[in-house]
Amino acid sequence: MKTKHFLVTGMIGVALAGMIITGCKKESTADTDATAAQDDANASFALQDSKNISDGAAKGQANERPFTGGCAQITKRDTVIGGVTDTLIDIYFPGGCVSPDLRTRKGHILVMWNGKGYFQDSASITETWKNYTVTSLSGLTIGVAGSRTLSNIGKDSAGDHSWSFNASLTLTYSGTSTGTATWNSTRTNTLTKVGKVWYYVITGGASGVSKSGVSYSLTINSPLYWTAYWLNLLAGNKYCDCFESGTVELTRSSKTYPLYLTFTSGVGNCNHTATATINGNNYNITLP
């Protein structure tokens, strides 16, 4: 039985960035293409990173956070219609400034709040990007275009706040990797407290075309757990920059077997680990 190593490049803070996959394949034609999973994780990173930045901007604290440092120029503009104040926040990165997280951002993150607070029913927050890129220390640049809308849909039966999540993105890679990927996702994010730590518990799915040209659909089979940055920061709790638990299933158009990706750190840990399974073959993934 041969052991084969693959280096999948990518800057994804949330998951699968520069992941090293190792595993035993049963035959020389074994399916080892995890590109769709990488693109899905890159899209998730881009959205969460932008949300962390925009939340900080809304609180007037974005430049104090590890995601931006002093690299962002923030402009707010209020529009009053029928007594309701909508707020547009323009977060502009001139480029050339390395943030404390060692990423270089360039371009605009545009955020529209519909006059309601994040925890108010029917609150809606829409993000778009203009000439926006994120470059990692490794030299990979991801261009982000499209939109994402978060809408507060109220509390569930347990009294936890939930938000609907709809996104449509195009990712353009340059630098250490090239290509274009598209990604569309509809999810539900439910805020849940586990012990002292607040998590977003994420359900739903996604679809897209990977940068290798493979169409895919994704279903979250077991909810994904991801810490809520601001609530934990204010409470003095830990924060993890990757999924800690959950399983997704990817069905790829030109592939015989589905890809299962399981995040294996475990809730309450931040080990940056996952396992990809294709046709019974397991590939250990290290998430930096």
N, C-alpha and C positions, 0 to 999 in steps of 0.2 A: 504494500500500500504506500503510495507516494504522498508526501506532504508538500503542498504548494503554497507559496506566499504571494499575496497580492497587496499592492499599495494603492488605495483609492484616495486621490487627493481631493481636498475640499475644506473650506473654512465654515464651520457650522456651529460653533458655540453651544448649540442645543444638543447635536448628536452627529456621529459618524464623520466628524471632521478628520481628515487625514487618516482614515481608519485603516488599520492593518488587519487583514483577514487571513486567518490560517485555518487549514482544515484538511481532512483526508478525503480524497475523491475516489470513487469506485472505478472510474474509467476515464480515459483521456478526453472524452467529450463531455465531461461533467459541466453542468451549467453553473457558472460562478459570477454571472453578471448582476451586481448589486447597484448598478448605476441609478436605477429608478428610486431605490431606497435612499441613496445619497442625495438625489435632487429633492426628494420629499423633505429630507432633513434640512437641506440648505434653505428651502422655502420656509420651513418652520422657524429656523434660526432668524432669517431676515425679518419675519413678522414679529417674533418676540423681542428681538433687539430693538426694532423700531418702536414697539409698544413701550418698552422700558424707557426709551429716550423721550417719547412723547408724553408719557405720564410724568416724568421728571420736569419736562417743560411746562406742563399744565400746573405743576406745583411750584414752579419757579426755582427748581433745584437741579435741573438737568446738567448744568455745568459743574456740579459738585459730585457727580456720580462717575463710577469707573468706566461707563460706556462712552463718555464724551470728554471729560476733563474740561479744558477751556477752549475746545475746538469748535463749538457750535455758536452761531449767531441766531438768536431767537426773537421773532417778531410776532406779536399778538394783535389781532384785529377783531373787534366786536361789531356785530350787525344786529340791530334791534328791529324785529318784524312782529307786529301785533303784540307788543309787550314781551316777546320772548327774545332773549339774547343768545345768538349763535356766535361761537368763537372759532376763528381760524388761526391756527398756530403754524407758522412757517419756521422750521428748524433747518438752518442752512449751514452746510459744511463747505468752506472755501476749498478744502483739499490741502494736502501737504502737512497737516497737523496730525500727529500720531496720538490717539487717545490712550488713557491709562491701561486699557485692555489690549494694547499693542495693535489695534486695528486703525486703518486710515479710512475715514469716510469722506465722501465728496457728493455735493448736490443737495437737494431739498427733500425733507420729509414734511408733507403737508397734512395737517390734522384738523378735521372739522368736528366740533362738539355741538350738539343740537340744543344747547341751553339747559341741559339737565346734568346733574352730577352722576358719576359713574355708578352709584348704588341706587339711583332712582329708576323706577319702572319706566320703560320706553326710552331710556337714555340711549343715544346712538352716537357712535364715534366712527368716523370714516377716515382712513389713511390712504394717501396716494403718494407717489414718488415722482420727482422730476430730475432727470439726469443724475440719478442717485447710484452710487457704487460703494461697496465695502471691500477693502483690501486687507488680507491677512498678512501676518509676519512672513509667511511662506511665499508670498507673492501672488497668490490667487486673488483675482478681483471678480466680484459678483455684482453685476448690474441688476437693479430691481425696478420693475415697472408694473403697473396695474393698480389694484385697489383691494382694500379689506375693510369690512364693516363689522363692528361689534355692537350688538343690541341687547340691552338688559331685558330679559324676559320674565323677571320677577323671581320669587322664591319657590323652591320645590317643596314637597311634602315634609321634608326635614328642616325647612326653614333656611336652606342655603341659597344664596344668590346664584343665578345662572345667566349666561349670555349666549346668544346665537352668534355664530361666526361664519361669515361668508367671504371668501377670498378668490381672486383670480390674478395670478402673477405670471410674468415672464422673467426668467433668469437668464442673463447673458454672461458667459464666462470668458475671461481673458487672463493673460499672465501665464501661470503654470498649467492652465487647462483652458481649452476653448470649446465653444458650442453654445447652444441655446436650449432651454427647457421651458415647458409650460406646466402650470400647476393650478388646479382648481380644488377648493375644499369647502365643505359645509360641515360644521362641527358644533358641539355644545360644550361650553366651558362652565363647570360648576365649582364654585368656591367651597372647599371643604377643609375642616380643621382636623388634622391627625396629630394627637397629642397636643403640643404647643405650636405646631407648624401649620401654616396655611398652604393649601395646595389648590391648583386648578386641576380638576379631574376632567379629562377630555374624552369625548366620544364622538363618533361620526366617521367620516371618510374623506377620500380625495381621489383625484384622477389627474392624468397629465401625460405628457410625452417627454421622456428623458432626453438628455443631451446626446445619447447614443441612438436616438430615433425610435425607441421602443415605447409604444403606448401602454399605459397601465392604469389599473384602478386599485384603490387601497381601502381596506376596511379595518377599523380599530376593533379587534376582537376582544381585547381586554383593556379597560380604560387606562389612558396614559396619565401619569402623575408628574406634575411639574410645579415647583414651589412658586408662590406669588411674591415677587420681589419686594414691593413697597410695604405690604402688610407685615412681612417678616422683618424687614429692616426697622420699621417703627417699633416692633415688639422685641427687637434684639435677638431675633431667631436667625438660624442659618439660612443660606440661600444656595441652591444648586443650579448650575447653568446647563443641565441636561435632563432628559427624562430619566426618572428613577425606576419606574416600573411600567409595565404594560406590554401588549403584543399587537402588532399590525400584520395584516396579510396583504401581499401585493400579487395581483394577477397580471401577468405581462403578455402582450399580444403575440409575440413571436416565440414565446417560451412554453415548453410543455408543462413545467411544474411551477406552482406558486412559490413565492418567497415569503417566509415567515421571519419577522424580526422581533426579537424579544429583548426588552431592556431589563438587565439583570442586577442592577445595583441593589434594588430593594428599597421600598419606601423608608425614608429616614436615613438613607446612605447616599453618597455622591461618588461612586467608584468609577463612573464613566465606562461602563461595560455593557455589552450587548452580545447576542448570539443570532446569527443569520442561519436559517435552515432552508436548504433547497434539495428536494428529493432525498431526504434522509441524511444528507451531509450537513454537518454543523461547522460553522465558521466563526471562530472567536473574534470579537471586535473590541478593540481598545479605543475608547473615546477620549481624546486628550482634554 
